[in-house]
Amino acid sequence: MSKAEHVMDQVLTDEAATVAFGAQLRQAICSRLGESAIVYLHGDLGAGKTTLVRGMLRSLGHLGAVKSPTYTLLEPYQTDDLDVFHFDLYRLKSPEELEFLGFDEIFEGPGLKCLEWPEQGHGWLPAADVEVTLSLHRDESLPASTANDPSRIQRHVSVRFA
């Protein structure tokens, strides 16, 4: 396998498909990397990053709410199989803020670390083991009049393992 091989690349037709893909991704990560991995999640607002993390957590048996940690920066989840740390760095003003918050201990420890907006922590964050890019995708076979219908939103996902 090359250093940046495309492992997964597909269109997700709806929210349920995004959740299901999150479960597949979590299984792929654990089978390739074990119980500790750093996953960078790239994509614009509304691209489905938190929905993908929800799928990962559902595959681990988590049934509770999975919310975006936009205001808290971190939402930790403990499951029987794995600890998952869901970061959202969108509001971070500088990467150095992460050092003061004590996040270095989390990155040094075991567990799955999923980071939305990792570019906000550039220079401080450890390198990603997995890079996921999500983007909104328009199904060209649908009429243009449905372009803004939320039920028609699709996502393109691309995954690379380091």
Secondary structure, 3 states (H helix, E strand, C coil): CCCCCEEEEEEECCHHHHHHHHHHHHHHHHHHHCCEEEEEEECCCCCCHHHHHHHHHHHCCCCCCCCCCCCCCEEEEECCCCEEEEEECCCCCCCHHHHHCCHHHHHHCCEEEEEECHHHHCCCCCCCCEEEEEEEECCCCCCHHHCCCHHHCEEEEEEEEC
